[in-house]
Amino acid sequence: MFSKSRINEPGPKSDAPERPKMPEMPAQRPTSAGNSPAASPSAPAGKVSPSILSSDLQITGNVRTSGDIQVEGQVEGDIRAHLLTVGESAIIKGEVIADDVIVNGRVIGKVRGLKVRLTSTAQVEGDIIHKTIAIESGAHFEGSVQRQEDPLNSVKAAPAPRAAATAAKAAAKTGS
């Protein structure tokens, strides 16, 4: 009823020509120039190049990434990233939240980061909430500076007191 396949039988093979074996590829290692195997589709996830918003790009809306982003153009909205670099020609109107923030250009809005660095060409109009900060000579800054142990998560904690006050008011109204 069933016939046995000849594929697994020892002995001479069929008349079909033998396919050449594919050579094994050696494991790729990152080079000192910064080229990493992450760019190849079969490579394991690793360091990825930053996303770059070029100088001729204008975005209206929020930008969010878990990776790195370099802004050279204009963004009217909030930006959240792991590492944010604001280029010299960049203008950001909105809140900036990142683990590392490097400002070379202009930010109009709140800046939150574990490490915040304002270079000599930076122009910031807004409050800075940070864990560590560096401000180079020549940077223009108008606003307040506040150090917090966890400036990124305080964003989530801020609405809680308002919710508690609203709940207390609601309880007072139902109780009378």
N, C-alpha and C positions, 0 to 999 in steps of 0.2 A: 504494500500500500504506500508506504513512504520510502523514498529512495535516499540513500545516504549521500551527502554532498562530498564531492571529491576534493574540496578545499583543504580539509584537515588530514587527508590520507597522505602517508609518506610515498615517496617515489617520484617519478617524472611528472612534471607539471604539464598543463595543457599547451596547445600551440600558441597561446597568447603571448606576445612579447613581454618580457619582464620590465616592470616600471623601475626607473632608477630611484634610489633612496634619496630623500631630501637630507642635505647635510644639517647637522644640529648646529643651531646658532649659539655662540658663546654668550654667557650672561653679560649684559651691558652694565657698565659702571659709570656713574656721573664723572664728568671730567672737571678739571679745575677751572675751566672757562665758564662753568655754570650750565653746560648742556647736560640735561638729565634725560634718562630714558623715559620719563613720564610723557614726553611728547609722542612716543610711538604708541599705537593703539593697543598692542599686546603687553605693554609694560605695566607693572603694578602701580597703583596710585602713589604718587610722591609729590614733590614740590612742583607746583603748577605756576606758569607765568602769570603775572598780574593782568587784570583786565585794564585796558587803557581807553579812556574816553578822550578822543582827540580834541584839539583846540577849535575845530570847526563844528563841534557837536554841542547842541543845546538840548537839555533834558528838562521837562516839566513833569515832576512826579518823584516818588521815592525810589531809591536804589538800594538793594540789599544783596549781599553776597557773604559767603562764609570764607571767601578767599581774600586776595589782595586786589586793590583797585587803585589806579592812578588817574586822577582827573586833570585834564588840561583845558577842557571846555567849560561850559556853564551848566550848573545844575540848580534848578529851583525846586527844592524838596529835600527831604532828609536822606542821609546816606549812612548805611550801617555795613561795616566790613571788619575783617581781621586786621589788615594793615591798609590805611588810607594815606595816600600821598597826594597833596594838593599842589599841582604844578604852579609855576610863576604866573602863567597867563590865566589860570583858573579862577572862577568866581562861583562860590557856593552860597546860596541863600536858603538856609535851613539848618536843622540840627545834624551834627556829625557825631557818630558813635562808632568807635573802633578800639581794638586792643592797643594798637600803635597808630598815632596820628602825626604826620609830618606836614606842616603847613609852610609852603613856599609862596602861595598866592593869597587870595582873599576869601575869607569866610565871614558871612553875616549871619550869625546865629550861634546857638550853644554848641560847645565842643566838649565831648565826653570821651575820656580815654584812660587806659592804664598808664601809658606813656605818651605824653604830648610834647611835641617839639615845634617851636616857632623859629624859623630861620630868619636871617637878616632881611629877607624880602617879604616876610609874612605881614598880612593886614587882617586882624581879627577884630570884629565888632560883635561882642557877645561874651557870655560867661564861659569860663573854662572849669570843668570839673575833672580832676585828675588824681592819679596816685603818685606819679612823678612827672615833673615838668622841666623843660629847658627852654629858655627864651634867649635867643642870640641878640647881640647888640645891633640895633637898627630895626628890629621888629616893631611894628605898630600894633598896639593892643588897647582896646577900650572895653572895659567890662570888669567883672570880678573873677577872682581865682579862688577855688575852693578845693582843698585836698580831701579825698575820701578814700577809705581802704578799698572799697569796691565800687568805683564810679559807674560801671556798666550795669550792674544789677540794681542800683538805686533807682534806675528808670522804672523798673517793674514795681518797686516798693512804694513809689510816690503816691499812686492813687489810693492806697489802702486807708490812710487816715480820713480821706474824704468819704469813702464808702462807709467807714465806721460812724462818722458824724451823721451821714444820711440815715443809717440804720437807727441811730439813737433818736433822731428827730421823729422817725416813723413810729418808733416804740412809744415815744412821749405822746404822740397824737392819738394812738389807739388806746392808751392807758387812761385818758381823761374823759 
